[in-house]
């Protein structure tokens, strides 16, 4: 893969990109996190068991419509503030024609007035897959002799502090606690009206890259925060232009830094002879003192 590589992710995509950077610290030159789900506690709205959370909506939502136009109309409230291009792509790719394995008995009906087939549609990603992508169940937890018991064959990633909840997601807090070690530079773009915990994300930004193995953080201009005023969690779909401009401004600086670093590295390597590539420099021999003669004989034995 040709370098430089840039990681970009929105919502849980930001969490996934960050974990990929943890696994391979040198993979990305920089990462762009758009309102990422990286926090220590559940948001005030979104992942509880009572309405009106996103998982409640996902599980109980309608998932069959008589045609694509009806499906688009049903989602008009969600997309009315979106950039029209995003709404068009959602309508194009978020629905698929029936029948499907989940709904095998729903077939297209012929319109006798136009002699055309108006195919009913369902969700491309089923609502059940949507739910389990957002949250994991913890139905089997139980109290044994006054303490919560975790089945570690299935729920080893469950935080003991939230073990009593029937729903959980482990990645948000685990990713948060590792932020000091994030190696690539990082731009955080947050929605001012996000339903996520803005205070926790901003605390994460403060520590991001500041630990062992990290980029250096805000103090070394390797981490930056931008707030999208007037917009919420879905701002990449609502204001594409401002989102792109914000990311492009960061990338312009980072790509210039990358070009300078690569040039310096190549120039340094070009000055080396073939033998220089085979042996260590004189500094190694100055720092690592030779063993005494008696020690040298023992080592040979």
N, C-alpha and C positions, 0 to 999 in steps of 0.2 A: 504494500500500500504506500503510495507516494506521500511524503510529508510536505507541509504540515497538515495534521488532522485536527479538526475542530469538533468538539462534542456539543450538541445543543438538545435540550429537552424541556418540555413543558409539563407541569404538574408531576405525576409519578414518573414521567419520562426524564425529568431532571434528577430525580432520585436514582434512576437506573444508570444514567450517564455518570453520575458521581461515583457509584459503586464500581463501574467499569474502570474509572480513573484510579480507584483504590487498588483494584486487581492488577492493573498495568500502569504504574505511575507515569511512565514516559510516553504512553500512547498518544495522548492529546497534548497539543501545544497550548490550548486554552479551552475552557468549557463555558457555555452560556446556559444559565439556569433561569428559566422563565417561570416564576411563581412555583418553585419546586416544593414537593411534599417532603420537607426535611425539618422536623420539629420533634419535641420530646413528648408532647401530649396530644390527645385528640382535639381537632378543631371544635369550636362551639357548635357548629352545624356541619353535618356531613357524614359522620360515621357512628352515630349512636343507633340504638334500636328503635327509638320512637320517631315519628314523623316530626319535622319534614326533612329528613336527611337524604343525601344523594343515593344511599343504598336502598332506602325505602322506596324511593321513586323508581330505581332500576328494577327492583324485584317485582313491584306491583304494576309496572307500566303496561300499557297496551302494546302488543307486538305484532298485530296483524291489521292491515288496512286494505281496503278494496282496490286501491291503485296508488301509484307513486305520488300523485297530486294530493290525495287525501293524507298520506303520510307526511308530506311537506307541510300541509296546513296544520296538522296536529302538533308539529314542532315549531310553529311560527313564533310562539312566545319565547322559545329558547333562542331562536336565530334572528329575531327582529332587530337586535342591536349589533349584529355581525356585519362585517364587510360582505357585500353581496357575493363576492367570489368564493368566500368560505362557505356561505350558505348553499351555493350551487353545488359545490363539491360534496358537502355533507349529504345533500339530497341524492346525488349521483352514486356515492359509494357507501352510504350508511344503510341502504336498503337493498334487498335482493328479491327477485321474483319467487313466487310460490309455484309448486309445492317444494318443501324441504323435508329432511329427515325428522325435524321437530314438528312440522305441520304437514304431514303427507296427504291429508284429505282435503286441502284447500287448493282449488284449481281455478284457472282463468275462466271468465264468463264472456260469451260473445255478446257484443252490443248490436242488437238487431237494427237499430236506427242508422248506424254508421258502418255496420258489417266489419267492425274491428274488434280485436281481442284486447280487453282491458285487464292486464294481469295484476292480481293482488300481490302485495309485497309484505315482507317481514324484515326484521333487523338483520343486517349482515353478520354482526356479532350478536349472538343470542343474549337475551337479558340475563340468563343464568351465568354465562361466561362473563358478562359485564360485572355482575355482583362479585363473583369469586376473584376477579381481577382487582377489585377495590378492597376486599376485606376477606379475612379468614374466620372460620367458625371455631369456637372453643366450647362446644356443647358438652364435652365429656369431663370438664373440670369438676371436681367435687371436693367437699371438705371432709378430711379424715383426721379425727382426734384433734380438732381445733385448728388445723392448717390446710391450706389448699394443696391438692395433689395434682401434679402435672404429668401427663403421659408423654414422656420424652421420646418415645418412638415415633410420635406424630406431631408433637408440639414443643420440640426442644428449643425453638426460637421465641417462646412465650416469655415475656418479661414478668417476673414474679409480682411486680407492683400492680399489674393489670390482669392478673390471672383469674380474677372473679368475673371479668366481663365476658359475655357470650360471643363477642366479636372483637377481633384485634387485627393489627397489621404491624409486623415487627420492623420493617425496613426504615420507617421514618425516624424513630429514635436512634437505632443502631447507626444509621448514616450520619445523623447529627453529631453523635459523640466522637466520630472519627474525622470531623471537619478540620481540626488542626493539622492533620497529616496530608491534606489534599495537595498534590504536587503541581498540577497545571494552574496557570492563572485562571481567575474565575470572575465572571460578570454575573451578578444577581439582579434580575429585573423583576420587581415585585408590583403587584396590583395594589393601589392604595386602599381599595375596597374589597380585598380578597377575603374569602371566608376562612382561610388558613390563619394560623397564629402568627401575625406579623411581628409581634414582639419577640417571639422565640427565634424566628428566622433572622431577625436583625442581630440578636445575640450570637447566633451561629456565624453570621458574617464577620462579627468582631473577632472571633477565634479562628476563622477559616484560614488555613495555610500557615498558622503561627507556630505549629508544633514541629517535632522532629520529622524530617522528610517533607515538610510543607513548602509552599512557594515563597513564604515571607509575609503574606497577608496584606492587609490594608496599608500598613506602615511602609511597605516597599512597593506600593502601587501595583501589587499583583492580584488584589481583590478589590472590587468596586460594587457599590450598590446604586441602583437607579429605581426610583419610585414612579410608577405610571399613574399620575394623578387622575382622579375621576373614574378609574377603571378597576374592575375586579379580577377574579381568577382567570377569566376567559379573555383577557385583553389581547392575546395574539390573534384571536379571531375577530375582535371588535375594531382594533386600530392596527391594521397590518403595516401601514406606512410608518407610524411612530415606532412600532416594535422593531421593524427592519432597520430604521435609521439608528436606533439606540444600539443594536447589535453591530451594525456596520461601523459605527464610530469606534467601538471597542476593538473590533477586528483590525481596523486600519492601524491602530497603535501597536497591537500585538504582532501583526504581520511584519511591521517595520522592525520591531525588536527581534523577531525570528530571523529576518534577513541579515541583520547586523551580526547576530550571534553565529549564524551559519558561515558567513563570510570570514569572520575572525578564526573560526575553527579550521576552515579549509586552508586559509593562508598559513596558519601555524603548521598544519600537517605537510604542506607543500615544501616548507623549509627543511624538513627532516630528510636525512639520507635513508637508503635502504637499511643500513645497519641500525640507524636510530629506531626503526620500527621493530627491531629484533631484541634490543637490549634495554635495560633500565638506565635512566639518566644518572649523572654524577651525584645528584642530590641524594639518591637512595644510598650510595656508598658513604656519604658524609653523615647521614643520619643513623644508619645501621652500622654500628661499629663492629669490626671483625672480632671473632672470638679469640681468646688467648690460645697459645700453642698447645697447652695441656688439654684445654677443652676441645680443641680441634682433633687431637688424637683420640680422645674418648668418643667423639662423634663418629670417627671413622671405624672404631671398633664396634 
